[in-house]
C-alpha cells in the first residue's frame, strides 16, 4: 500500500511536482508499514506470549495504528477480525477490544522433526 502524500511538495517545486516518498524516504520507513495479516500474526504472538490476560483490554485502535503504521480504522478492524472469529478477542463497541481466551501454546518441534524440516 502506497502512502498518500499528494498534499506535500518538495521545497521549490511547482503545483504538479509532487513529493515522491519512495525516492526520498529512508528504506526502513517501508518496513514500518505493515499489512493486516502481519499485524494479526504479531497480535497472535503477543497473546501467546501472555502479554494480556483473559478479560484485559488490548491496545486501543489508535495505539495499534501508531505502532504498526496502519492508517484508518478499517485497517485495524481487518487485523483484529481473524482473532475475533477465532474467539480469542471480543470487540465491545465504545469500550475497546478484550481478550476472551489465550491461544493454546504450539508445542516445540522435537529434534527429529527439526532434522526432517531441513
N, C-alpha and C positions, 0 to 999 in steps of 0.2 A: 504494500500500500504506500503510495507516494504522499508525503506531507503536503498540505496545501500552503503555498507561500505566495500566491498571486498578488497579495496586497503589499509585499515587501519589494523594495528595489535596492540595488546597489547604489552607493553614493555616486552622483554624477551621471546617472543614466536617465533616459527619457521614458515617456509613458509605456511604450511597448517592450522595452528592455527589462525583462523580469529577472529576478534573482533565481539562480538555479542551485537549489540546496545540494544536489548531488555533485556539483562541481566545486563548491567552496566549503562544505561541511566536513569535519573530521570523520574518518571512516568508522570510528567507534560509535558515532551517533546512530548509525543504522542498526546496530545490534541492540539499541535501547528500544526500538520499535518492535514489539512482539505481536504475533497473531494470536487469535483467541485460543487455538489449540495449545500453543506454548504456555499461555497463561493458565489454562486449565490444568495442564500437566504439572506446572510449578505449584499451583494451589493444592493439587492432589498430593504432591510430595510433601508440602508443608503440613497437610493434615496427617499424613502417615508419620511424619516426624513428631507428632503430638504437639505442634505449636499452639493449637487451640484444643480445649476440652469440649466434650458434648455440652451443648447449652450455651457456649460462649459465642459472642458475636465476632465474626471475622472482620477483616479490614473493610472500611466503607468503600463505596463506589469511587469516590474521589481519591482515596488513598491508592486503590488499585490502578486507577487511571494514571496517577503520577508515578507510581512505582514501575509500571510496565510500559508506559508511554502509549496508552490507549486513548484515543480521542472519542468522546461521545459515550453516552450511557449504553447504547446498543452493543458496543464492543465488549463492555464488561458483562452485560447480560448474556451475550454469546459465550463468553468464557465460563460463566457460572452455570449455564443451563445443563451441561452434561453432569455436573456434580449434584445438581438438584434432582435430575432424573434418576441418578443412581441412589438417591436417598441419603447422601452424605450431608447436604446442606438444605436449609429451608429459608426462603425469602419471605420476610414479613413486611408488607407494604408500609412505608413510612417509618419503619423501625430498624431495618438492616437485614443482614443475612446471618443466619446462625447455624452452628454445627449440630446436626442431628445425631450422627454417629461417625466414628472414625473408620477409615478403610482397614481391612484386615491386612496385617503385615505380609509382604511377599517373602516366602522362605528364601534364604540364601542358597544359591546353587552349590551342590556338592562338588568336590574336586573332579569327580568322574564326569559330571555334566559340563564343567568348565573345559575339560580336555576335549570333549566331543564338540563343543562350540568352536574350538579353534581349529 
